[in-house]
């Protein structure tokens, strides 16, 4: 297929990708976050800690693994490598990035003119932003993005055209950030209740498992463009496809289950805390 360059095992460590847009974006995000975090830490009661910075840094590090390291070079060679790249964009990097409270920190790291433009842009996008906080809308967006980009024809087109490939990755990361923003809310007061967040996570888990199972259990090769690359790595195209489907099916499912359990635990702890607070308030009134 035109535009596709397979990487043999001997050329793996030379397959680093240094796309100026990707590297520049990651560097700018790191610099803006460091400036914003430093400014907020000077406040009397800083709203961020070293844990927030570590989480954001880990998220950026995973984006480097997905988009700069040889894993990015392998995405046109092995379907399983490409799926591992997608997993980082969908379930590994986004919650870490959001745990760093980027909405609070990054604007503080921008120049004054940049902050003013960001305020104007946020006002203009107030309507669409409200829809982006609707869990049903987010579930539809995540599902349509996942299934749409993995249709064989669309997938092959993205593999052959760098611009379309970049749009695919941006769509995965963008919808994942919308999802995890509702689920892993680092703000003191959650915008989405625990029960809706658990249902949203369960819905995303089901659609991801269904897509992974469809790829892993298919008796036919769905993405023949990987045939030559798989042969270079001494695996069959069908075996590579089965591994890719399993990667989409099993690891994210485990992470989603852990997320649901964590949400339930926090929910119960929150209910117990409120009950204790209520009992403490009523105790003086009930005393003889």
N, C-alpha and C positions, 0 to 999 in steps of 0.2 A: 504494500500500500504506500502511495506517495506521501512523503512527509514523515514516515515512521522509520526510525533508526533503532535497530536492535542492539543491545549491549551484551557482548559475550562475557562469561565469567572472568576472563583475563583482563577485561577492560572496566571492571566494576568500579575500582577506586579512582578511575579517571573520569567517571560519569557525573561529576558534580555539575550542578546547574547554577549559573550566576546571572540569571535574568535581571537586568538593571531595575525594572519595575518592582520585582518581588524583593530583591535585596534592599533596594532603596526604601520601599515601604516598611520593611521590617526594621531597618535602622532608624527611620524617622519615628516609628512607634516606640522603639526603645528609648530614644533621646527624649521624646515628648513625655513619656511616662516618668523617666528619671527626673526631669525638671519639675513636673507636677508633683511627684511624690516628695521631693525635697522641699518644695514650697509649702505643702500641706504639713509636713513634719515640723515646720517652724511655728505652727499655731500652738496656743496654750493647751488645747485639747485636740491633738491631731486625730482625724478620722481614719487614718491608715497606719498600718504597722509594717514591720519587716515581713510578716507572713503574706500580706497583700502583694508586696513587691516580689517576693519569691514565687508566688503563684503565677503572677503575670509573666515573670521571666521564664518560668518553666513552660508556660503556654507558647511564648515566642520561640523558645528552644525547640519545641515540638513542631512548630511551623517551619523552622529551618530544616528539621529532619524530613518533613514531608515535601517541601518545595525547593530545597537547595541541595540536600545530600544526594548520594547516589541512588537513594530510593526514588527520587524524581526521575533520574535517568533510566531506571528500570521500568517506569510505568508504561512504556511502549514495547517492552520486551516480555514481561510476565503479567498476566492478569492478576495473579495473587499479589504481586508487588503493588500494582495499581490499586487494588482493593485495600491493602494495608495503608497506602497513602490516603485513601478516602476515609478510612477509620480514624486517622489522626485528625483530619479536618472535621469529622462529624461528631466524634465522641471523646476524643482525648484532649485536644487543644482548647476548644471553646469553654468548657467549665473552668479550666485553670485561668484562662484570660479573664473571664467574668468574675472569678473569685478575687482578682486584683482590683476590683471596683474601677474599671477604666473610664466609665462615664463621669466619675468624680475626679479622677486624677488627670486624664489626658488633656481636658480643656485647660487645666492650670499650667500645663507645659507648653501651651501654644503662645505665640506673640499676641499682643493686645488686639491687633487687627484680625488675627485669625479667630480669636475668641468672639469678637463682635460678629464676624461672618457666620460663625457656628450658631450663635444665638438667633440670627435672622433665619438661617436655614432650618433650625429646629422649630421655629414658629410656622414656617411655611409647610413643614412636614407634620404638623400637629395632628391633622386628620388621619393620614395614613399610619402614623405611629399608634393611634388608638386601635386601629384594626390589627396592627402587629402585636398588640397585647392580648388579643382574643385567642384563647387556647384552641378553639375549633378552627379558626383561620390558620393558625400556626401548624396545626396537625395536617390540614389540607396542603399547605405550602410544602411542608417537609415530605409528605408522601408523594406529591406530584413531582417534586425535584428529584427524589431518589429514583422513582420508577421511570420518570421521563428520560433522565440522562443515562439510564442503564438499558433502555431499549436498544437492541443491536445496531440498528441503522444510525441512531443518534450517537451512540457510543463510538462507532467506527468513524463518524464524521468528526467528532471531537478529537479522536486520536490522530486524525490526519491533518487537522487545522489548528495551529497553536493558539490563535485567537479564540476559537470556540472552546478549546481545552481550558484556557484561562477562565472563560466564562463559566464552565462547568465547575471548576474548583471554587470560584467566587460564589456560585449559587449554593454549593454544599456548605461552605463556611458561613455564609450569610444566614441561611435558614437554620443551621445548627445554633448559631448565636441567638437567634430569635427564640428557639426552643429552650435552650439552657438558661436563657435570661429569665424565663418564667419559672423554671424548675429550681435552679440554684440562685436564689435571690439573695445577694449579700447585704441588702439594705436592712436596717433595724426592723422595719415593718414590711412584711411580705405583701406584694401587690396581688398575688394569686394565692388562694387558700390551699391548704395541704391536700384536701380531697381532689379538687380539680387538677392540681399538679401531678398527683399520683395517677389519675385517669389519663392525663395527657401523656405521661411517660409510658404507661401501659399501651396506649394506642400507637405511639412511635415504635415501641418494642415489637408489637405485633406486625406492623407493616415491614419493618426491617428484617424480621425473622422470615416473613413470607417471601420477600425478595431474595434473601440469602438462600433459602431452601429451594426456590425456583431455579437459581443458578447452579447450586451444588448438585441437585438431583436430576438435572436435565440430562437425558440420554444422548443428546446431540451437542456438538460444539456450537455455542451461541456467538462466539467472537473469534472467527477464524483468522483474524489478523495477527493473533498471537501464536499461530502455529510455528512459524520460523523461530521466534524467540524462545518458545518452549523447547524446541529441538536443540537449540544452543545450550540450554541448561539441562539437557538430558531428561526431560519430563515430557509426557504427552500433553497435547493441548487440552484434552478432556480432564486429565489429572490436575493440571494447573487451574482449570475452571472449577473443579470440585473443591480445591483448596481455597480458591477465592470466595466461593459461596459460603464455605464453612467459616471463613474469617468474618464475613458480613453477618453471619447467622449467630455464632456462639459468643465471641467476646463482647459485642455490644449488648447482647441479651443479658449476660451476666452483670454488666455495668448498670443496665437499666433496672434490673432486679435489686441490686444494691442501692440504687437511688430511691426506689420505691420504699424499701425497708428503712432507709435513712429518713425519708420524709415522714413515714408513719411514726418512727421513734421521736422525731422532733415534734410532731403533732401531739402525741401522748404527753410528752414532757411539757409542752405549752399548756395543755389542758390542766395537768396536775399543778403547774405553777399558778394558774389563774384560780384554781380551787383553793389552794393554800392562801393566796392573797385575799380571796373573799372571806375565808374563815378567820383570817387575822383581823380583818375589818369588823367582822360581826362579833368577835370575841368580847370586846369591851362593852358592847350593848347588851350582851347576854349575861354579863357578870352580875351577881346579886348586889 
